[in-house]
Amino acid sequence: MDPSIRSLKSILSILNNVGAIDENRGVTLEYLMIVLSMSREELTSIINNLIQLDYVSKKADDSELYYLTPRGVLAASSIYS
């Protein structure tokens, strides 16, 4: 499997598994960097792709919390089926 696709699926899975499904339950980029052992640059690039695909959203304030959109929840759930 392409490493970038594996990374996309990993991020979707982690956000789903920790319950980051709305802006009140979002997780920070730093948390994802630790869990995934990725650099800020690599993770930011992937997160931006997921935002463009409407799978992930960023909380509107300055807290920089990331969470799954309803579409992202469906995509994360489909990983397991």
Secondary structure as a PSIPRED ss2 file (coil, helix, strand):
# PSIPRED VFORMAT (PSIPRED V4.0)

   1 M C   1.000  0.000  0.000
   2 D C   1.000  0.000  0.000
   3 P H   0.000  1.000  0.000
   4 S H   0.000  1.000  0.000
   5 I H   0.000  1.000  0.000
   6 R H   0.000  1.000  0.000
   7 S H   0.000  1.000  0.000
   8 L H   0.000  1.000  0.000
   9 K H   0.000  1.000  0.000
  10 S H   0.000  1.000  0.000
  11 I H   0.000  1.000  0.000
  12 L H   0.000  1.000  0.000
  13 S H   0.000  1.000  0.000
  14 I H   0.000  1.000  0.000
  15 L H   0.000  1.000  0.000
  16 N H   0.000  1.000  0.000
  17 N H   0.000  1.000  0.000
  18 V C   1.000  0.000  0.000
  19 G C   1.000  0.000  0.000
  20 A C   1.000  0.000  0.000
  21 I C   1.000  0.000  0.000
  22 D C   1.000  0.000  0.000
  23 E H   0.000  1.000  0.000
  24 N H   0.000  1.000  0.000
  25 R H   0.000  1.000  0.000
  26 G C   1.000  0.000  0.000
  27 V E   0.000  0.000  1.000
  28 T E   0.000  0.000  1.000
  29 L H   0.000  1.000  0.000
  30 E H   0.000  1.000  0.000
  31 Y H   0.000  1.000  0.000
  32 L H   0.000  1.000  0.000
  33 M H   0.000  1.000  0.000
  34 I H   0.000  1.000  0.000
  35 V H   0.000  1.000  0.000
  36 L H   0.000  1.000  0.000
  37 S C   1.000  0.000  0.000
  38 M C   1.000  0.000  0.000
  39 S C   1.000  0.000  0.000
  40 R H   0.000  1.000  0.000
  41 E H   0.000  1.000  0.000
  42 E H   0.000  1.000  0.000
  43 L H   0.000  1.000  0.000
  44 T H   0.000  1.000  0.000
  45 S H   0.000  1.000  0.000
  46 I H   0.000  1.000  0.000
  47 I H   0.000  1.000  0.000
  48 N H   0.000  1.000  0.000
  49 N H   0.000  1.000  0.000
  50 L H   0.000  1.000  0.000
  51 I H   0.000  1.000  0.000
  52 Q H   0.000  1.000  0.000
  53 L C   1.000  0.000  0.000
  54 D C   1.000  0.000  0.000
  55 Y C   1.000  0.000  0.000
  56 V E   0.000  0.000  1.000
  57 S E   0.000  0.000  1.000
  58 K E   0.000  0.000  1.000
  59 K C   1.000  0.000  0.000
  60 A C   1.000  0.000  0.000
  61 D C   1.000  0.000  0.000
  62 D C   1.000  0.000  0.000
  63 S C   1.000  0.000  0.000
  64 E C   1.000  0.000  0.000
  65 L E   0.000  0.000  1.000
  66 Y E   0.000  0.000  1.000
  67 Y E   0.000  0.000  1.000
  68 L E   0.000  0.000  1.000
  69 T C   1.000  0.000  0.000
  70 P H   0.000  1.000  0.000
  71 R H   0.000  1.000  0.000
  72 G H   0.000  1.000  0.000
  73 V H   0.000  1.000  0.000
  74 L H   0.000  1.000  0.000
  75 A H   0.000  1.000  0.000
  76 A H   0.000  1.000  0.000
  77 S H   0.000  1.000  0.000
  78 S H   0.000  1.000  0.000
  79 I H   0.000  1.000  0.000
  80 Y C   1.000  0.000  0.000
  81 S C   1.000  0.000  0.000
